[in-house]
Amino acid sequence: MKHMPPAEAMVQARQKRGFSPAILVGLCRVGEYISLILLGFLAHAWHVAPQYSLQATYVFALLVMPLAYLVVAQSAGAYRLEALRKPLKTGLRVTLAWSGIVLGAMALAFSLRLEGSLSRLWLGLWFGGGLIGLLAGRAVAALATGALTRAGRLDRYTVIVGGGPLAEMLLTELSRQACPDLRILGLFDDREDDRSPDLIAGYPKLGTIDDLIGFARHTRVDQVIFALPITAEGRILAMLRKLWVLPVDIRLAAHANRLRFRPRSYSYIGAVPVFDVLDKPMSDWAVLGKAVFDRIVGAFILVAAAPLMLATALGVKLTSRGPVLFKQERYGFNNERIVVYKFRSLFIDQADPLAHKLVGRDDPRVTPFGRFIRKSSLDELPQLFNVVFKGDLSLVGPRPHALEAKAADWTYEQAVDGYFARHRVKPGVTGWAQVNGWRGETDTVEKIQRRVECDLEYIENWSLALDIYILAATPFALFRGDSAY
């Protein structure tokens, strides 16, 4: 476990973007599976193909044996992050797993009297080449893991909520564990008396729960651990009502609880048992899958929409003076400020970048051509540049709102309790609220409340299938909607 001054940790946390250990391990799995198949095909092409075509038994073996190896290697613990760091120690497990699979295949073929269907020399070549490939791949994985570890990319930036003896006990216990990637930044506690001193087990108290929310907006925080007794339900719930808007994992330490549950009821940080209170809406492969989907599908839509975008840009330029594009700061993931692109729809001298006054029906600030592109949402098309090139928007997600946007003279965060929880995921060009009719003007508190309810429902039920459905439903929602001005 690493300990560092909080100010230094804040600076370094900004500079270092995390890399998911689950993705690193998953890439190792995929790489080994593909490499075994390719090496088997190469052995077949060199020894068998000159005399015989690729028969079904070879295809079956090439697909199933590497898959069986993955299962055995997983059971042997060869796909843990620590295993990737120690290729020499893990090499024995890899060797035994691949050897067992090849020997098992030979035994099965003999028992089923299929030994004539598979060349023993081919199996020998595949075994030797596959083993060399696996061990070489593990060496490369160890180098990559080491580089990511030294750069701090695999660290789990963690803060502790609570103070006093329970927090000290937790920090002491974590210090004894083999948690090389756990980086504790400090503690946060609302109490100001002797039960919450300014320094606990060498770690500083950084502020209150409200301070933690601001801290997590500017500094990378991956995990929050509550060092509070389960009996403190009131304090825990009050803190959760504030912290659930953050895109972090929240855990409740169970190391000091007298009430014990079955081991499967806990997850573990090192050997310290914790309860999983709240998880990030998207993490690991979900984040990667959505990012790849956004870039690929977004690029396809951008190319397909290029003629329409060119015609829209020409219409903006010919019907009013000023630039074609309008740039506006909006709230993005984790309340970061992002610059969103739109086709300009307002007269240039009446632009309102902070959206102090939202556009309403028959708004005189809107150009005649601007009314058309706002009604049809053609003004939103340049946001595909945000998706494809900048990556600060998704195709689907909660719509990003302007910084000073209001509903009935209330800012959105004042109008809706937990409003910023919609920023736990990346905002989108379209979203669940839009296809359910909640697009356009938010002149009442009820409208923004309904929009946020849809956004939170989307976050809780996200899947790529839901994104595809929303994309397909968006054109129909545009035609039937009449609330965009």
N, C-alpha and C positions, 0 to 999 in steps of 0.2 A: 504494500500500500504506500502511495506516494503522498508526501506532506510538503506543502509549499506555501509561502506567504500569499494571503488572499489577493492583494493588489497584483502581484505577478501572475497569479492564476487567472485573474480576470483578463489581463492582457493576452496571455497565451491562449486562453479559451477562445477569444475572438479570432485569433489567427489560425487555429487548427480546426479543421472540419473533421468530424468523426467519420470513421469507416466501420460499418457493421461487421462484427465478428461472425454473425450468422451468414452473411453474404460471402465472406472470405472462406469459411468452411464449405459453403454450398458450391462455390466456384471450384474448390478442390475436388469435391464429389463429381461434379459435371466433367471436369478436366480428366479425371481418372477413368470415368466411364467411356468417354469419347476416345481417349488414347488407347484403351484396351481394345475397343472395337476396330480402330484404324490399324493397330499393330496386327490384329488377327487377320484383317483383310490383306495386309501386306504379305504376311506369311503365306496366306492362301494363294495370292497372286504369284508369288515366287515359286512355290512348290507344287500346288495342286492345280491351279488354273491352266498350265500348259497341257495337261492331260484331261482334266474334267471341268465341266462348267460348275458354277456355284450352286450346289445342291441345297435342298431345304434343311438337311441336318446341319450343314455348316452355318446357314443363316440363323437357325435356332440357337446353336451354340454361341455364335458371335453376339447375339443380343442378350441371351439369358445368363451366360456365365459371368460377364462383367457386372450384371445386375446382382447376381448372387454374391459376388465379391463385395459389393457395396454394403449389402446386408451384414455379412460376416465382419467386415472392417468396422462398421458402425457398432456392432455388438462388442467388438474388442476395444472400443474407445479410441479408434484411430482418427475420428472426425471431431475431436475436441480441439479447441484453440491451443491448449497446452501441448497437444500431440503435434501440432504443426510447428511448434517452436523447437521440438526435440526430434529431428529426423532420424538420428542414430537409434534412439530408444524406440521410436515408433516403427522404424524400418523392420524390426523383427516381427512386429504384429502384421505389417503389410505383407511381408514374405510368407508368414504362416497362413494368412488369409488367402492369398492368391494360390499358394501351393495346395491348400486344402480344397479349393474349388476345382483345380485342374485334376488332382487325384480323385476327387469325388466324381467328376465327369467321366474319367476313365473307368472307374469302378461301376458306374451306372451303365455305361455303354457295354461293358463286359457282361454284366448281369442280364441285360436285355438282349444280349447277342447282337449288338450293333457295332462291335469293334471294327467291322469292315466298312462302316459308313463314314468313319472319321479317320483320317491319316494320323498315325501315332507320331510321325515325324513333324507333321503340321502342329499337333498339340505341343510337342517339345519346343518347336521354334516359337510358338505363341507364348508358351510359358516363360521361356528365357527372355524374349523380347519384351513381353509384358512386365516382367519383374524389373528389368533394367529401366523401362519407362516409368514404372511406379516409383522406384527409388529416386530416379532423376527428378521426377515431378515433385517429390517430397522435399528434395534439396532446394528446388526453386521456391516452393511454398514457404520453406523456413526462411529463406532470404527475404521474401516479400513480407512475411509476418514480422521479422526482425526490423525491417525498415519502417513499417507502419507503427510498431511499438516504440521505436526510438523517436519517431516524429510525434508521438502522443495521439495518433489517429485512432487507436483502439481503446483509449482510456474512457472510462465511464465517469464523467464529471458529476459529483454527488454532493448534496448538502443534507445536513441533519436538521430536523425540526424537533426542538425540545432542548432541555438542559438538565443540569443537576446530575445526580447519581446514575440515572438510567442512560443518559447520553454518554457519560464517562464510561460506563460498563460496556456500551455498544462500541465506542471508539477503541477501547482497550481490546475487546474481543476481535474486532476487525483487524487491528494491528498485528494480531497473532496469526492471522490467516494468510494463506498464500493467494493474495489478491493483487497481482502486479498491475492490473489495469484499473483498479479502483482509485480514483483521485478525489479526495475529500477536500472541498473548498472552505468549509466552515459550518457554523450553526446559526439557526434563526429561531428566536423564541419571543413571544409577546410578553413574557414575565420580566419584570425589572428588579425583583428582589434577590435575596441570597440564594434562592433555588435555581437561579440562572446566572451564574458568574460570567464575566467577560472572556474567560479562557478556561476551556475544558479539555483535558488530556492533550494540551498543546495546540488545540484548535481554537480560533477566535470566534466570538459571537459577532455576527455581521449585521444583525438588525432584527426587525420584527417580521411577521408574516407579510405585511404590506410591503416591506422592503424587499422581501424575497421575490415578489411578483415583478418589481422593477429590475431586480438583479438578473432574473431569468430572461428578461426582455433584451438585455444587453450583453449577457455573458452566457456561454454555452453551459446549460445544465441538463443532464440526461436523466437524473434520478433524484428523487426526494425520499428520504427515509425518516419516518416518524419514530422518535425515541420516546414514546409515551405509553403508559399502561393501557391495556384494552379497556379498563374500567373508566378511563377519561373520555367517555363517549362524547360529552358535550364539547370539549375542547377540540377533539378530532374532527367532529362534524363541522364546527365553526371554521376550522382551518381549511377543510376540504372545500367548503363553499367558496372560499377565496382562491384556492390553488387549482381547482379543476379546469380553469380556463387556460392553464399552461400546457404546452405539448411535451409533457414529461411523464415518466413512470413514477408512480407513488407507491411506496411500500411501508408497511407497519412492522417494525422489528418485534419479534416474538421471543427474543433470547431470555428475557427476564420474567416472562409470564409463568405463573405456577400451573395454569391450566394447559395441559398438553394435548395435542391432537395427533392423529396419525401422520407419519412423515409425508405422505402424499398431499396433505393439506397445505404444506408449506412449499415455497420456493426458497432457494438458498443463495446467499452472497458469501462465498467461501463456505464455511460451515455454520454461518449464522442464519437461523430460520427467520423468514419474513412472510407476511401475508401480502398478496398482490391486491392492493386497493384499487388502483387505476392504472391502465396502460395507455401509452400513446395511441391515438387513433390509427396511425399507420407507422410501421417500422419495418426495417430489414427488407425482405423481398417485396413487400407491398409497396414501399416507397420506390424501389427500383423499377418494379413492374409498371407502376403508374407513370413514372418519368419516361420510360421507354415508349409506352403507349402514347403519351402526350407528344413526344418529339416526332415519332413516326407518323401517327395519324394527323397531327398538327401540320407537318410538312406536306402531307398529301392534300389536306384541305386548303392549305395556303396556295399550292400550285393550282388546284382546281378553281379557287376563287380569284386567282390573279386577274383575269379579264374583268370580272365584276368590280374588283377593287380599283383597277385602273380607270374604269368608267366612273366610279364614285368619286375618285380623286379629281378627275376632269370636271365633274359636275360641281364639286366644291369650289374649285379654282375659278370656274367661269361665272358662278352666280354670286360671289362675294369676294371682296378683297381680303388678303391675309393668307397665312400658311394653310396648307391642306390638312396637316396633322395637328392635333391638339394634345398636349402632354399634361398629365395631371397626376399629382401625388395621391396615392391611396394606401390604405392599410393592407399589408400582405401577411405572409405566414409569421406567426408569433409577434404580430404588431409591427413588423418591420415596414418601413416606408419604401414603397416601390413607385416607379414612374410608369404609368399606363398610357398607351397610345390609342387615340381615337381619331376618326375623321372629324374635323371641326364642323360643328352644327350651329354655333352661335356667331353673331357678329363679333368681329375681332375686338372692337372697343367695349364690348359688354361681356367678355369672357369672365368666368368666375372659377378660377382654378381650385379654390378651397371649398367651393359649393356652399357658400354662406346661405344662398337661396336656391333651392332645388327648382328645376324647370317644371312648370306646370302647364295646364291646358291654355292654348292661345298665348303663350309667353312671347312678348314682343322681342325678346333677346334672340330668339331662334330665327334663322334665315328660312326663306321659303323652301329651299332645297334641304335645309337642315331638318325641317319637319318630316320630310319624306324619309330621310335616312335614319332618323331617330325612331320613327314609327315602325320601320322595317328592320331596325337594329343593324342596318348596314354600317352605321358609324362605329360599331364595335369590332369590325373585321380587322383593323390594324393590331388588335390585341393578340392576333396569331403570331406577330413578331415577338411579343413577350413570351409566348409559349415556346416557340421553336428556337429562338436565338438567345433570349435572356434567361429563360427557365424560371422566371419568378411568378408565372401564372400557369395553371393547368387548363386543359380544355374544359373540365368539369370540376366544379367546386363552389363554395360560397362566393357570391359576387363581391369583388373588392369595393369598398365604399370610400368616398371622399373624406378628407380629414375633418371637415367641419359640417358634414351632412347632419340634418336635423329632421325630426318628425314632430310637427306641431310645437315648434320652438324648444324641443328637447333634443339634445344630442343623443345619438343612438345608444351609447353606453348608459346614459341616464334613463332612457325610455325602456330598456330591456335589461333585466337582471341577468348577469352572466353573458352579456353580449359578446365579449372578447373570446368566449369559448369557440366561436365559429372560426377563429384564427389559429386553431390548433392544426389545421391543414392548409395547404396552399390554396389561395383563391382561384376561381375559374372564370372562363369566358361565359359559360352558361352554367346553370345549376338546377337543383331539385326545386327550389323556390320558383324559378322562372317557368319551368314546365308545368307547375301547379298553379299558375296564374298570378303569382306575386312578383311581378316585374313592373318597372316604371316608377311613378311618383309615390313617395311615402309621406303623404300630407297628414296622416294620422298615426298615433302610437300603435293602434291595432295592426296597421299594415306592416310596420317594421317588426312587430312581435311575431306575426304570422311568417314573415320571411325568415326570421332567425329560427323559429321552430322548424321550418323545413330544412334549413342549413344544418341544424343539430341532428335532425333525423337522418340526413344524408351521411353525416360524419359517423354516426353510430352504426349505419348499415352499409357502409361503403363496400363496393366490389367493382371489378372491371366490367362485369355484366351490367351493373347499374349505370356506370359511366356510358356504356354503349347505348343503353336504353335512353338516357337523357339526351345524348347527342342526336339520336334518331327522332326523339320527340320534340326537340327544340324548334325545327322549322314549322311544325304544326301549331306549336304554342305561339309563335310569332304571328301567324295568320289569324288565330282566333282571339288574340289579346287586343285590348283597346285602352290600356292604361299607360302606354308609353307616349310621351309628347315631345 
